[in-house]
Amino acid sequence: MNSISRQHIYLMVASMLLLIFVLIFSFLVLIPEGKEYRIKRVELKKTSREFRDYSNFHYETEDILKDLRSKNRRVITAFDATFSPDRFERENKGYFSQLRVSSLSEPTLESGFGIYEVNTTSQISSPKSFYDFLDGINKSEYVIAINFPINFKRDSEIIKSSFTMKVYCNNRDTNATALESKKK
């Protein structure tokens, strides 16, 4: 029965110690690191999906912005145009027998835009020329809102009209910038 030699005992003790070391190493190091790895992998997938969704949203929004910029290029550049009553009179004089534009107030700031309010008095030969003027306003280099009421009075062959307009421009406009500095 003494067949177990000393080498076998050393080998069995070394195997047991190695087995205990492997079990302790597994339960104390590998398994917790594996759980942490799985948690971080799930978080990474979630973050990657959110990033992909935000990237897709960004690209879609950028495409929409480019499309809107190209469709509305005239309006965008119109906001950058500086309003000049004299120039406006020269450009639109052809629609009227007589045209006079006078400023009602200093430019005001509203919703980030400078607004000029002007009174317009004119004489026209027919209502068609007034409607042509309205069509021309839509194609002009300014963003203009014509306020109602529009007063028309017939005086023999001439129709006298008067109305107010609001002309909108960006704050980068020199007149609006001057208005901001006056307020400070």
Beta strands, then each sheet from edge to edge (+ up, - down):
strand 1: 98-103
strand 2: 108-110
strand 3: 113-124
strand 4: 143-155
strand 5: 158-170
sheet 1: 1+ 3- 2+
sheet 2: 1+ 3- 5+ 4-
end
